């Protein structure tokens, strides 16, 4: 199943079509990759529909979700998947803060035989990483996953992106900690992905945010450190056009869709 560039959509030669304008660094075949990372803007329904289409075509042996805890994944593995409402209730989804479960349910249905893995990092671990470092919280295998100090330029760029993502409202002293929390997530997601690959034989599809799917410093970088030579392909999904020629799109392929309808995320910072 090759993904190839067409004027208006990303077309699977198997017959499916994904919504949105498409770009690609190269034509690639996810069926040849043990790990496929499918990025998203979390509350955009089109992005989840596209993920479900790709998952349905790949039929991975394992699905790794950023949004699921390991305990939630085990609950989901023990249940029938057809009843989304029952799954959401069993997972206490309404208490998680993630968008409505109906957005994610079709992904589970698209690969009904896939084993589900939860990669979510506990809040207390994230808070500890913010106060110390991702490497310290990750533990003995931190070096294997490349959790050493960042180059100065990358550190500055990542802190600037954290500031922008939080509406330029964060105290500057928090930015380094936010970067460490992000790095801990990427390393843990990668660790869970390698466990899934070992236990199921793959392929593994990862459902996560676009930032974690970045090839330059997201999951692919940590996977490359921990498992050199592992073939990984990534799809990013965005809501605004960009200049792909600038080299600023660190995904193997990407889609640009209509933005989701949402309230101004920065409004909360302007109150009072």
N, C-alpha and C positions, 0 to 999 in steps of 0.2 A: 504494500500500500504506500505509494509515493504521494507526497504533498507537492503540488506544483503551482506555479504562479499563473494566475489568469487575471484579466483586467479588473474584475470587481470582486472576486471571491477566491478563497483558498479552497481548491477542489481536491477531494480525495479520489484517486483513480478508481477506488472501489465503488464510487457513485455518490457519496455524500458531499454536501457543500456547506461550508461554514460561512456565517454571516460576517460581513465587514470587508473593507478594503485591505488588501494583503501586501506584505513585502516579505522578502526572503533573502538571507545572506547567500544561501545556496539551496538547490533542490536536494532534499534529503528524504530518506526512507525510515520513518519511525519503527517500522517492523524489524529493521536491522539493529535497532538500539535497545539494549537491555533496560535503559531508563529513559523515560520521556517525561519531562517536567512541563506541566500545562499551567501557565500563569493566568491571572485574573485580576480585575478590579472586583473586590469582594461582593458588592451589591449590584453588579450589572448582570441582569438575567441573560443577555446575549452571550456573555462570556461563559456562563455555566452551560448553556445549550451547546456551545461550540466544544467545550470540554467533553460533554456527553457524547457528541458525535465522534470525536477522536477516540475516546475510550471504547465506544462501541465497535469501531473499526479495528483497533489494536487487539481488543480482548485480552487485557493484561491479566497475568496470574495474581497480581497484587495491586491494590489501590492504597496509596499513602496520602492521608489527609492532614494538612496543617491544622485543621479545625478540630479534629477528634483527639481526645486524650486516649492513651492506651486502653483505659477502662471502657470508654465509650466504644472503641473499635471492637473490643471483645464482646460487648453487648450486641452490637450490630451483627457480628459474625454468628451469633447464636440465635438470631431472629430471621424470620422470613422478611424479605425486603419489599414485598409488593405494597404493604400498607405503610405509606409515608407518615401518616398521623400517629400510628402506633410506634413507629421507630422514633419519631421526634419526642414523643412522651417518654419512652424508655431511656432516651439519651438526655432527658431534661434540657432539650435544646433551647427552650425559651429563656433559660437562665445563663446561657453561654455568651450572649452578646453578639453572636454571629447573625448574618441575615437569615431570613426565613428558610427553614429546612427544605421547603418545596423547591428551592433553587438547586440544592445539592442532591436531592433524591433521584432525579433522572440519571445522574452519573453512576449511582449505585446500581440502578436498574440496567444500565447499558452493559455492564459486565457482571452478570449475576453470579458467576462462579469465582470471581476474584476474591481473594482474602483481603480484608480491610485492616489497615494498620493506622494507628493514631500517633502522630508525631508532636502534638502540642506540648509545649514546655510549661511546667508549673510556674505560676505567678511568683512564688517565693524564690525560685531559681532565677527568674528574670530580674527580680529586685536585687538579689545577691550579685548578679553579674554587673548590674548598673553601679553597684557600690564597690566592686573589686575589678573583676575581669571575666570575660567569657572563658578563658583558659582555666582559671582557678575553679570555676563552677563545673566545667566540663569534666575535669579530672585527668586521670592518667593518660588518656589517649589524645589529649589536647594537641600535642605536637604532631601526631599522625594526621590530624584533621587540619593542620595549618593554622592553628589559633595563636600564632606569635604576634608580636607588635606589628601594626600596619605601617606602611610607608607614609611619611608625613603628608604628601599630597593627597593620597587616598583618604587618610583620616580627615583632612580638612574638607574634602568634597563630600564625604559621607555625613559629616556633621552639618554641613550646609544643607544637604538634602533632608536631614531630619528636621532642621529648623523650618524649611519650606513646607514639609509634609504636615507640620503642626502649626501652620498658619503664622509663622514667624512670631510665635507667642511663648516659646520656651525660654527659660533662663539659660544663658549660654553655658553655665556650669553643668547643666544636665545633658548636654549634647554627647559628650564622650560616653556617658553611661548608656544612652539610648543606642549608640552604635554597638556597644558591647552586648546589649540585649539582642540586637538584630543578629550579630555574629553567633551568639549562642543558639538562637533559633536555627540558623542555617546549618550549623554543625550537627545539632540534634536531628533535624529533618534528614540530613544526609546519613547519619548513623542509622536511623530507622529504615531508610531506603535500602541500605546495604544489608540489613537484617532481613528485610522483605525479599530481596533478591536471592540471598543465600537460602532462605527457607522455602521459597516457592520456585526458584529457578528462573523467574521473570517471564515475560517483561514486567516492569513495574511502571505504573503511571502515578505521578505525583500531582496532587491538586493543591495549589498554593498561590500566594500573591505574586505579582510581577517582579517585585524586588527580590524575592527569594529565587526566582527563575533566572536572574541575570547570570550570564556566563562569566562575566569578569570578576564579580565578587559575591555572587549568591551561591546557591547550592552546588552548581557545577564546579566551582573552584574548590570547595571542600571535598566533593567526591573525587576530583582529580588528585587531591593531596592524599586521600585515604586509599584510593583504589586506582592507581595510575593505569592508563590504558582502557579504562571503562568507557564505553561509548554512551554518551548522553546527548540528547537533543532537547531543545527548549522552544516553547512557544510563548511569546508575550502578547497580551491583549490590552489595547489602549483605547482612550476615548477622544483623542485629539490627534490630528496629523502632526508629523514631525519631519525633519530633514534627514532621511535615511543616509544620504550621501555624506553626512557629517561624521558618520561612524559612531554615533552616540546611541545606537540601538543594540544592546548586548544580548540579543537572542538569535537563535538560528532562523526563526521566522516570527512574524508578528502580524497581528490583525488590528485594524482601527475601526471601531464600531461607533454607533451613536451613543452618547452619554446616557447613563441611567438617570431617571428622575429622582432627585434627592434634595433635601433641605441643605442650605449652605452649611458645610461642615465647620466653617470658621465662626459661625454666629455665636457659638458657645463662648468663644474667647472674647467676644465684644460685649458680653452682658456685664452690666455694672460699670 
